[in-house]
Amino acid sequence: MDELFGKARADRLRTQLPLLSPAEREETILREMSAALQETYGNYVLTFRFMDRDRDRTSHYLVFVTKHYRGYEIMKEIMGKESQKDGKGVPMFEFDEKKVGQLMLSGVSPAMDHLVNDLPMVFAGRTLTMKQIYDNHNVGTRYIKKNYKDALTTILEGGLISTNRPQLRAGTFGDDVVATFPVIRS
């Protein structure tokens, strides 16, 4: 553990973990392991959880680390496609055999609502392509490119951005479509 986490981080975890609930321990270990991997092996870390098929708890994680954004982007899309998703298609980055074939509540997605609300604030006063928005925002989130396209379509339909293509086909938002976010005045 000292080699994986580093001695100081491992010692801190040994002190903290006994005081935490199982869910808090899992979250803390993943956060600290991701930080340790980023310091040593690469800037980009993805985790994918597998649920125990017989009990309602985590079986194991698949952890991916890379130095290059493109590798991160490719693996995130692959993991996202293999993952269970919420009601609006936001990946959970987990696999639970007991939930295969179960439908999530259609249209229910606090994660997608957060993305729709966050993008106009983060990019206020800026003009960027969809791909630039995705590249600048997605690292460390569970959103995949399709989620950004859906969110930008919703934002556009709400009149909160303009694009260089005012007549986009329904349900499309290409990588090269330029979106302009107005300045937010308080």
Secondary structure, 3 states (H helix, E strand, C coil): CHHHHCHHHHHHHHHHHHHCCHHHHHHHHHHHHHHHHHHHCCCEEEEEEEECCCCCCEEEEEEEEECCHHHHHHHHHHHHHHCCECCCCCECCEECHHHCCCCCCCCCCHHHHHHHHHHHHHCCCCEEEHHHHHHHHCCCCCCCHHHHHHHHHHHHHCCCCEECCCCCCCCCCCCCCEEECCCCCC
